[in-house]
Amino acid sequence: MRTVAFLIVFLSHARVSELLPGGFGVTVFFFLSGYLITTILRREYDSYQTIDFKLFYTRRILRIWPSFYLVLCLGAALTILGFIQGEINLSAFLSQCLHYNNYYTIFSANGTTPGSGVYWSLAVEEHFYLLFPLLYLTLRKMRITPRRQMLIFWGLCLVALLWRCLQVYGFGASSERIFYATDTRLDSILFGCALGVNNNPMLDKQYYSNKMWNYFLLPIGIMLIIFSFFYRSPEFQQTFRYTIQGIALYPIFITAIRFPSWGLFPLLNLKWMRFLGVLSYSLYLVHYTVIFAVNMYLPQLHKFMQAGISLLISVGLAYTIYQLIELPVGQLRKKFSRT
């Protein structure tokens, strides 16, 4: 699923596909992140009846920061030296370093390395995970059942939807305010968290029959996603779209994990798809700046040729980062794992 999410983002940024909005790829990343992090926290609590916050945040830092700061600083250096056209604003650069660029982008001119604006989504996740482990631990300590945990998370998703509606219809908020802000996008992560606590396809027994999932719930999820793409009302896109997509991803994720050999899901397990999935984080970090640079140096090429070159360069850079940074740091992360 990481590869699918990345390719959606890449094709949108490369201007190859107008049907698949890049924002949906980010929504998939958010959902997947919430699901995986909650699954990890759940396994830890099931084994130890507590959550070690120090270990959790150490793992998060080791996973996110080394590659992020490397790419961020290299991009800024290339921009300052003139290899990439752009202008670095110190306050904008600091907002990226300190993980509040999503809000900085809303209220100020950018002034960062071209293509690095995609790092806003990392800021949303950093903000979310400052509080979520404590919320989850509290629910477990209170002996709240998994079903009620799910309902609580859904309730918070509803609050986020109502907050978006208030922002749009009451305050006239811009699309940027809705798209980038943590307070208006956290439900995309929470939907994944809700799947992690109840009806988790990796941990829980299956609800409903195979046919119900494959021939009814999955098609409904796909149709909801398609509807969210083609219904073009600006108000809908800023409010209900994210909620509908979060709901629709439920049956898609469950079916993909429980029935990996059904339909088109075997494609997710192809070697090259798994390879890109391993590199997906580094690919996300570098791809948009690479697209910008290729368009700058090779403007005469057709956009499909530019996209192909950009993808190859991005994969090469991501693989280098994976070998030099992610693999060694990944070995270190294992020392801070309890599950």
C-alpha positions in Angstrom: 0.0 0.0 0.0 2.9 2.3 0.6 3.9 1.9 -3.1 0.4 2.7 -4.3 0.2 5.8 -2.1 3.6 7.0 -3.3 2.8 6.4 -7.0 -0.4 8.4 -6.6 1.5 11.3 -5.1 4.3 11.0 -7.7 2.0 10.9 -10.8 0.1 13.9 -9.5 3.2 15.9 -8.8 4.7 14.9 -12.2 1.5 16.2 -13.9 1.0 12.8 -15.5 -2.4 12.1 -14.0 -5.2 14.5 -13.3 -7.6 11.8 -12.3 -5.7 10.8 -9.1 -5.2 13.8 -6.8 -1.9 13.7 -5.0 -3.7 14.6 -1.8 -5.4 11.2 -1.8 -2.0 9.5 -1.8 -1.2 11.5 1.4 -4.5 10.4 2.9 -3.6 6.8 2.2 -0.2 7.4 3.9 -2.0 8.9 6.9 -4.4 6.0 7.2 -1.6 3.4 6.9 0.5 5.2 9.5 -2.3 5.3 12.0 -3.1 1.7 11.4 0.5 0.5 11.7 1.4 2.6 14.7 -1.7 1.6 16.6 -1.0 -2.1 15.8 2.5 -1.7 17.3 1.2 0.1 20.4 -1.5 -2.6 20.8 0.9 -5.4 20.6 3.2 -3.7 23.1 0.4 -3.2 25.6 -0.9 -6.7 25.1 2.6 -8.0 26.0 3.6 -5.7 28.8 0.4 -4.0 30.0 2.0 -0.6 29.4 3.6 1.5 26.7 7.2 2.7 27.0 7.0 6.3 25.7 10.7 6.8 25.8 11.2 3.8 23.5 8.3 4.8 21.3 9.6 8.3 20.6 13.2 7.1 20.2 12.0 4.7 17.5 10.0 7.5 15.8 13.0 9.9 15.9 15.3 7.2 14.4 12.8 6.4 11.7 11.9 9.9 10.6 14.7 12.4 11.5 18.0 11.0 10.0 16.8 10.8 6.4 14.6 13.9 6.7 17.3 16.2 7.9 19.8 14.9 5.4 17.5 15.5 2.5 16.3 18.8 3.9 19.8 20.2 4.3 21.1 18.9 1.0 18.1 20.5 -0.8 18.7 23.8 1.0 22.4 23.7 0.1 21.7 23.0 -3.6 19.2 25.8 -3.7 21.6 28.3 -2.0 24.4 27.3 -4.4 22.1 27.8 -7.4 21.9 24.3 -8.7 18.1 24.4 -8.0 16.2 27.6 -8.8 14.6 29.0 -5.6 15.1 31.1 -2.6 15.6 29.9 1.0 13.9 32.0 3.7 15.4 31.3 7.1 12.1 31.4 9.0 10.6 29.0 6.5 13.6 26.7 6.7 13.3 26.7 10.5 9.6 25.9 10.3 10.6 22.7 8.4 13.4 21.9 10.9 11.0 22.3 13.8 8.1 20.5 12.2 5.5 23.3 12.0 5.9 24.1 8.3 2.3 22.9 7.6 1.0 26.0 9.6 3.8 28.3 8.3 2.8 27.5 4.8 -0.8 28.5 5.5 0.0 31.9 6.9 3.3 32.9 5.2 5.0 32.9 1.9 7.0 29.6 1.6 10.7 30.3 0.8 11.9 26.7 1.0 13.7 24.3 -1.3 11.4 23.7 -4.4 9.6 20.4 -3.8 10.2 20.3 -0.1 6.7 21.6 0.6 5.5 18.0 0.7 7.1 17.7 4.2 4.0 19.3 5.6 2.5 15.8 6.0 5.4 14.8 8.2 4.6 17.7 10.5 1.0 16.5 10.8 2.1 13.1 11.8 4.7 14.5 14.3 2.0 16.6 16.0 -0.5 13.7 16.1 1.9 11.2 17.7 2.9 13.6 20.4 -0.5 12.9 22.0 -1.9 9.7 20.6 0.2 7.1 22.5 -0.9 8.7 25.8 -4.6 8.7 24.6 -4.3 5.0 23.7 -2.6 4.1 26.9 -5.3 5.9 28.9 -8.1 4.0 27.1 -6.3 0.7 27.8 -5.7 1.5 31.4 -9.4 2.4 31.7 -10.2 -1.1 30.3 -12.2 0.4 27.4 -13.2 -2.4 25.1 -11.7 -2.4 21.6 -15.1 -1.8 20.1 -15.6 1.3 22.3 -12.1 2.5 21.5 -13.0 2.3 17.8 -16.2 4.3 18.5 -14.2 6.9 20.4 -11.8 7.3 17.5 -14.8 7.6 15.1 -16.3 10.2 17.4 -13.1 12.2 17.2 -13.2 11.8 13.4 -16.7 13.3 13.5 -15.4 16.2 15.6 -12.7 16.8 13.0 -15.4 16.8 10.2 -17.5 19.3 12.2 -14.5 21.5 12.8 -13.7 21.5 9.0 -17.3 22.4 8.3 -17.1 25.3 10.8 -13.9 26.5 9.3 -15.3 26.4 5.8 -18.9 27.5 6.2 -18.5 29.7 9.4 -15.0 31.2 9.0 -14.5 31.0 5.2 -11.2 29.2 5.6 -9.0 28.7 2.6 -8.5 25.3 1.0 -4.8 25.6 2.1 -6.0 26.0 5.8 -8.0 22.9 5.5 -5.6 20.8 3.6 -2.4 21.4 5.5 -3.4 22.0 9.2 -3.1 19.2 11.7 -6.4 20.0 13.4 -8.3 19.6 10.2 -6.4 16.5 8.9 -5.9 14.4 12.0 -9.0 12.3 11.2 -7.2 10.8 8.2 -4.8 9.2 10.7 -7.5 8.4 13.3 -9.4 6.3 10.8 -6.4 4.1 10.5 -6.1 4.0 14.3 -9.7 2.9 14.6 -8.9 -0.1 12.3 -5.9 -0.9 14.5 -7.9 -1.3 17.7 -10.9 -3.2 16.3 -11.4 -5.6 13.4 -7.7 -5.4 12.8 -7.0 -7.8 10.0 -3.6 -8.7 11.4 -4.7 -9.3 15.0 -8.5 -10.0 15.2 -10.9 -12.6 13.9 -12.8 -11.8 10.8 -16.2 -10.2 10.8 -18.6 -11.2 8.0 -18.0 -13.8 5.3 -15.4 -13.7 2.6 -18.0 -13.0 0.0 -19.3 -10.0 2.0 -15.9 -8.4 2.0 -14.9 -9.2 -1.6 -18.2 -8.7 -3.4 -20.0 -6.1 -1.3 -17.9 -4.1 1.2 -14.8 -3.7 -1.1 -16.8 -2.5 -4.1 -18.6 0.0 -1.8 -15.2 1.3 -0.7 -14.0 1.6 -4.2 -17.1 3.4 -5.4 -16.8 5.9 -2.5 -13.3 6.6 -3.5 -14.3 7.2 -7.1 -17.1 9.4 -6.0 -14.7 11.5 -3.9 -12.6 12.1 -7.0 -15.3 13.2 -9.3 -17.6 15.2 -7.1 -15.9 18.6 -7.6 -17.8 20.9 -5.2 -15.1 23.0 -3.4 -17.0 22.9 -0.2 -17.3 19.1 -0.4 -13.6 18.7 -1.2 -12.7 20.7 1.9 -15.0 19.0 4.3 -16.7 15.6 3.6 -14.1 14.3 1.1 -11.6 13.4 3.7 -14.2 11.6 5.9 -15.6 9.6 2.9 -12.1 8.6 1.9 -11.3 7.5 5.4 -14.4 5.4 5.6 -13.8 3.9 2.1 -10.2 2.9 3.0 -11.6 0.6 5.7 -12.8 -2.3 3.5 -10.0 -1.7 1.0 -7.3 -2.2 3.7 -9.1 -5.1 5.4 -9.6 -6.9 2.1 -6.0 -6.3 0.9 -4.5 -7.7 4.1 -6.9 -10.6 4.7 -7.2 -11.7 1.0 -3.9 -10.8 -0.6 -4.5 -13.3 -3.5 -7.9 -11.9 -4.4 -8.5 -9.7 -7.4 -5.7 -7.2 -8.2 -4.2 -7.5 -4.7 -1.4 -9.9 -5.8 0.1 -6.9 -7.7 0.9 -5.4 -4.3 3.2 -8.3 -3.6 5.2 -8.1 -6.8 8.9 -7.8 -6.1 9.2 -4.3 -7.6 6.2 -3.1 -5.7 7.7 -4.4 -2.4 11.0 -2.9 -3.3 9.4 0.6 -3.9 7.5 0.1 -0.6 10.7 -0.3 1.3 12.0 2.9 -0.3 8.7 4.8 0.0 9.8 7.1 2.8 12.9 8.2 1.1 11.1 8.4 -2.2 8.6 10.7 -0.7 11.3 12.9 0.6 13.2 13.4 -2.6 10.7 12.9 -5.5 9.2 16.4 -5.8 12.5 18.2 -5.7 13.8 15.8 -8.3 10.7 16.5 -10.5 11.4 20.2 -10.2 15.1 19.8 -11.1 14.3 17.6 -14.1 11.7 20.1 -15.4 14.2 22.9 -14.9 17.1 21.3 -16.7 15.2 19.3 -19.3 12.2 21.6 -20.1 12.1 20.5 -23.8 11.2 16.9 -23.0 7.6 15.6 -23.0 6.1 15.4 -19.5 6.0 11.6 -19.6 9.7 11.5 -20.4 10.3 14.0 -17.6 8.3 11.8 -15.2 10.2 8.7 -16.2 13.6 10.3 -15.7 12.4 11.8 -12.4 11.2 8.4 -11.1 14.5 6.7 -12.0 16.6 9.4 -10.3 14.3 9.4 -7.3 14.6 5.6 -6.9 18.4 5.9 -7.2 18.6 8.6 -4.6 16.1 6.8 -2.3 18.1 3.5 -2.6 21.3 5.3 -1.7 19.6 6.9 1.4 18.2 3.5 2.3 21.6 1.9 2.2 23.6 4.6 3.9 21.0 5.9 6.4 17.9 3.8 6.8 19.5 0.3 7.0 22.2 1.2 9.7 19.7 3.3 11.7 17.2 0.5 11.3 19.5 -1.8 13.1 19.9 0.7 15.9 16.1 1.0 16.1 15.7 -2.7 16.8 17.5 -2.2 20.1 14.6 0.1 21.2 11.9 -2.4 20.2 9.8 -4.4 22.7 7.5 -6.1 20.2 
